[in-house]
């Protein structure tokens, strides 16, 4: 059974005098279509309720669990925000550059200014806020896990909306990831405007229609 992420990193920083500690994470680096979305969460200490124990790395939660947890996060967090980069920006900047842009947009949109950032695995260059990247941070750190949940729910909803606009691809089911169904539909119909044309195998099937 997977252990729940803890508030230990945040509590240690609060004890050092930091009053606003933010967790930052992204979803959607790997798909062939759709945006990359970053989430940022500033959580208070002493969160309570059965929902808190459900918070995990968003990939380890079911859609139902994520949708259940999100309104509790929205009610309890000191601040939540998302930022995103479009498929065009991913093609122009590369996935690393686009992911960093989405993260900076999430921070820029936040209602308060964090004093410290906790990130999953990699630092965020160009941001003048002290930060600590944590390997497997979304599984270990509650604020990072919360950020991943927010980002995942937002991105899934975007892909469900895109499914209505481009019904030939099954985006509501696979969310743009390279499933067998998606690859078959991509082969049959060619890329659509939200496909990442710089990603293999999208580029093998010609320009977006």
TIVEXRO-46302 format. One line per field, with one value per residue (C-alpha): residue number from 1; x, y, z; residue in three letters. Coordinates in steps of 0.1 Angstrom, whole numbers, plus 5000, padded with zeros to 4 digits. Each point is the difference from the previous one (the first is absolute). Example, Ala and Ser with C-alpha at 12.3 -4.5 7.8 and 13.67 -1.06 7.14 Angstrom:
# TIVEXRO-46302
lumkol = c(1 / 2)
x = c(5123 / 5014)
y = c(4955 / 5034)
z = c(5078 / 4993)
torba = c(Ala / Ser)
# end
This chain:
# TIVEXRO-46302
lumkol = c(1 / 2 / 3 / 4 / 5 / 6 / 7 / 8 / 9 / 10 / 11 / 12 / 13 / 14 / 15 / 16 / 17 / 18 / 19 / 20 / 21 / 22 / 23 / 24 / 25 / 26 / 27 / 28 / 29 / 30 / 31 / 32 / 33 / 34 / 35 / 36 / 37 / 38 / 39 / 40 / 41 / 42 / 43 / 44 / 45 / 46 / 47 / 48 / 49 / 50 / 51 / 52 / 53 / 54 / 55 / 56 / 57 / 58 / 59 / 60 / 61 / 62 / 63 / 64 / 65 / 66 / 67 / 68 / 69 / 70 / 71 / 72 / 73 / 74 / 75 / 76 / 77 / 78 / 79 / 80 / 81 / 82 / 83 / 84 / 85 / 86 / 87 / 88 / 89 / 90 / 91 / 92 / 93 / 94 / 95 / 96 / 97 / 98 / 99 / 100 / 101 / 102 / 103 / 104 / 105 / 106 / 107 / 108 / 109 / 110 / 111 / 112 / 113 / 114 / 115 / 116 / 117 / 118 / 119 / 120 / 121 / 122 / 123 / 124 / 125 / 126 / 127 / 128 / 129 / 130 / 131 / 132 / 133 / 134 / 135 / 136 / 137 / 138 / 139 / 140 / 141 / 142 / 143 / 144 / 145 / 146 / 147 / 148 / 149 / 150 / 151 / 152 / 153 / 154 / 155 / 156 / 157 / 158 / 159 / 160 / 161 / 162 / 163 / 164 / 165 / 166 / 167 / 168 / 169 / 170 / 171 / 172 / 173 / 174 / 175 / 176 / 177 / 178 / 179 / 180 / 181 / 182 / 183 / 184 / 185 / 186 / 187 / 188 / 189 / 190 / 191 / 192 / 193 / 194 / 195 / 196 / 197 / 198 / 199 / 200 / 201 / 202 / 203 / 204 / 205 / 206 / 207 / 208 / 209)
x = c(5000 / 5014 / 5008 / 4981 / 5021 / 5008 / 5002 / 5035 / 5019 / 4975 / 5001 / 5038 / 5000 / 4973 / 5021 / 5029 / 4979 / 4985 / 4963 / 4988 / 5013 / 4987 / 5000 / 5004 / 4995 / 4990 / 4980 / 4999 / 5036 / 4996 / 4968 / 4999 / 4973 / 4987 / 5017 / 5025 / 4984 / 5018 / 4984 / 5011 / 4986 / 5006 / 4986 / 4995 / 5013 / 4976 / 4977 / 4974 / 4972 / 4999 / 5008 / 5035 / 5010 / 4988 / 5025 / 5027 / 5020 / 4971 / 5011 / 4993 / 4965 / 4969 / 4980 / 4973 / 5025 / 5015 / 4966 / 4991 / 5032 / 5001 / 4971 / 5014 / 5034 / 4983 / 4983 / 5030 / 5030 / 5015 / 5004 / 4997 / 5008 / 5007 / 5020 / 5003 / 5019 / 4982 / 5010 / 5014 / 5022 / 5011 / 5010 / 5018 / 5017 / 5004 / 4983 / 5025 / 4998 / 4962 / 4997 / 5021 / 4978 / 4968 / 5016 / 5009 / 4965 / 4985 / 5022 / 4992 / 4963 / 5002 / 4981 / 5030 / 5038 / 5016 / 5031 / 5013 / 4992 / 4999 / 5002 / 4999 / 5035 / 5012 / 5007 / 4984 / 5026 / 4993 / 4978 / 5014 / 4984 / 5020 / 4991 / 5006 / 4995 / 4991 / 5003 / 4966 / 4987 / 4964 / 5000 / 5018 / 4989 / 4964 / 5001 / 5016 / 4975 / 4972 / 5014 / 5001 / 4963 / 4989 / 5020 / 4988 / 4963 / 5003 / 5018 / 4976 / 4971 / 5017 / 5005 / 4964 / 4990 / 5023 / 4984 / 4968 / 5019 / 5020 / 4979 / 5020 / 5029 / 4985 / 5016 / 4974 / 5012 / 5038 / 5006 / 5025 / 5023 / 5014 / 4975 / 4994 / 4966 / 5016 / 5028 / 4974 / 4978 / 5031 / 5010 / 4964 / 4993 / 5033 / 5009 / 4975 / 5008 / 5007 / 5025 / 5037 / 5015 / 5036 / 4992 / 5006 / 4978 / 4978 / 5025 / 5000 / 4964 / 5004 / 4989 / 4970 / 4967)
y = c(5000 / 5034 / 5024 / 5033 / 5032 / 5019 / 5036 / 4995 / 5022 / 5028 / 4998 / 5001 / 5032 / 5016 / 4993 / 5018 / 5031 / 4996 / 5008 / 4992 / 4967 / 4989 / 4966 / 5001 / 4972 / 4994 / 4975 / 4993 / 4998 / 4968 / 5001 / 5005 / 5027 / 5027 / 5024 / 4995 / 5012 / 5011 / 5002 / 5019 / 4995 / 5018 / 4979 / 5009 / 4978 / 4977 / 4991 / 4976 / 4978 / 4966 / 5016 / 5010 / 4963 / 4996 / 5025 / 4983 / 5005 / 5006 / 4971 / 4976 / 5013 / 4991 / 5028 / 4997 / 5004 / 5031 / 5016 / 4993 / 5015 / 5031 / 5020 / 4992 / 5014 / 5030 / 5006 / 4993 / 5013 / 5034 / 5003 / 4978 / 5009 / 4984 / 5011 / 4984 / 4999 / 4993 / 4973 / 5028 / 5012 / 4965 / 4997 / 5033 / 4998 / 4962 / 4982 / 5011 / 5037 / 4998 / 4982 / 5027 / 5027 / 4983 / 4999 / 5037 / 5008 / 4981 / 5019 / 5033 / 4994 / 4990 / 5023 / 5002 / 4999 / 4968 / 5003 / 4965 / 4975 / 4962 / 4984 / 4965 / 4989 / 5031 / 5036 / 5029 / 5024 / 5037 / 5002 / 5021 / 4978 / 4975 / 4965 / 4964 / 4973 / 4966 / 4968 / 4983 / 5032 / 4994 / 4968 / 5013 / 5036 / 5010 / 5034 / 4986 / 4972 / 5026 / 5020 / 4969 / 4993 / 5035 / 4999 / 4965 / 5009 / 5032 / 4982 / 4971 / 5024 / 5019 / 4968 / 4990 / 5034 / 4994 / 4966 / 5019 / 5021 / 4972 / 4968 / 4978 / 4995 / 4988 / 5028 / 4996 / 4964 / 5002 / 5037 / 5002 / 4972 / 4976 / 4972 / 4974 / 5017 / 5034 / 4988 / 4982 / 5032 / 5021 / 4977 / 5000 / 5037 / 5018 / 5026 / 5026 / 5035 / 4990 / 4973 / 5006 / 5000 / 4998 / 4967 / 4967 / 4984 / 5030 / 5015 / 4967 / 5007 / 5034 / 5036 / 5007 / 5002)
z = c(5000 / 4990 / 5028 / 4999 / 4994 / 5031 / 5011 / 5015 / 4974 / 5004 / 5038 / 5001 / 4978 / 5021 / 5031 / 4982 / 4996 / 4965 / 5003 / 4964 / 4986 / 4966 / 4983 / 4963 / 4975 / 4963 / 4980 / 4964 / 4989 / 4982 / 4980 / 4962 / 5002 / 5023 / 5024 / 5028 / 5032 / 5032 / 5034 / 5031 / 5035 / 5033 / 5028 / 5036 / 5028 / 5019 / 4971 / 5011 / 4986 / 4983 / 4966 / 5012 / 5001 / 4964 / 4986 / 4980 / 4969 / 4976 / 4978 / 5029 / 5005 / 4981 / 4981 / 5026 / 5029 / 4984 / 4993 / 5037 / 5014 / 4978 / 5017 / 5034 / 4988 / 4986 / 5033 / 5023 / 4981 / 5006 / 4963 / 4969 / 4964 / 4966 / 4970 / 4966 / 4967 / 4968 / 4975 / 4977 / 5029 / 5006 / 4964 / 5000 / 5034 / 5005 / 5028 / 5026 / 4991 / 4997 / 5034 / 5017 / 4984 / 5013 / 5035 / 4999 / 4988 / 5029 / 5024 / 4984 / 5003 / 5037 / 5024 / 5023 / 4996 / 5013 / 5021 / 4991 / 4973 / 5003 / 4965 / 4986 / 4990 / 4981 / 5009 / 4982 / 4985 / 4998 / 5031 / 5029 / 5027 / 5021 / 4989 / 5007 / 4973 / 5016 / 4981 / 4999 / 5017 / 4988 / 5020 / 5031 / 5005 / 5006 / 4983 / 4969 / 4999 / 5004 / 4971 / 4978 / 5008 / 4991 / 4967 / 4991 / 5005 / 4980 / 4971 / 4999 / 4998 / 4971 / 4981 / 5005 / 4986 / 4970 / 4994 / 4992 / 4974 / 4986 / 5005 / 4977 / 5024 / 5034 / 5021 / 5028 / 5005 / 4996 / 5006 / 4972 / 5011 / 4974 / 5006 / 4973 / 4993 / 4996 / 4977 / 4978 / 4998 / 4993 / 4972 / 4986 / 5002 / 5003 / 5026 / 5012 / 5012 / 5036 / 4991 / 5008 / 4965 / 5014 / 5017 / 4984 / 4987 / 4993 / 4976 / 4980 / 4989 / 4985 / 5011 / 5022 / 4982)
torba = c(Unk / Unk / Unk / Unk / Unk / Unk / Unk / Unk / Unk / Unk / Unk / Unk / Unk / Unk / Unk / Unk / Unk / Unk / Unk / Unk / Unk / Unk / Unk / Unk / Unk / Unk / Unk / Unk / Unk / Unk / Unk / Unk / Unk / Unk / Unk / Unk / Unk / Unk / Unk / Unk / Unk / Unk / Unk / Unk / Unk / Unk / Unk / Unk / Unk / Unk / Unk / Unk / Unk / Unk / Unk / Unk / Unk / Unk / Unk / Unk / Unk / Unk / Unk / Unk / Unk / Unk / Unk / Unk / Unk / Unk / Unk / Unk / Unk / Unk / Unk / Unk / Unk / Unk / Unk / Unk / Unk / Unk / Unk / Unk / Unk / Unk / Unk / Unk / Unk / Unk / Unk / Unk / Unk / Unk / Unk / Unk / Unk / Unk / Unk / Unk / Unk / Unk / Unk / Unk / Unk / Unk / Unk / Unk / Unk / Unk / Unk / Unk / Unk / Unk / Unk / Unk / Unk / Unk / Unk / Unk / Unk / Unk / Unk / Unk / Unk / Unk / Unk / Unk / Unk / Unk / Unk / Unk / Unk / Unk / Unk / Unk / Unk / Unk / Unk / Unk / Unk / Unk / Unk / Unk / Unk / Unk / Unk / Unk / Unk / Unk / Unk / Unk / Unk / Unk / Unk / Unk / Unk / Unk / Unk / Unk / Unk / Unk / Unk / Unk / Unk / Unk / Unk / Unk / Unk / Unk / Unk / Unk / Unk / Unk / Unk / Unk / Unk / Unk / Unk / Unk / Unk / Unk / Unk / Unk / Unk / Unk / Unk / Unk / Unk / Unk / Unk / Unk / Unk / Unk / Unk / Unk / Unk / Unk / Unk / Unk / Unk / Unk / Unk / Unk / Unk / Unk / Unk / Unk / Unk)
# end
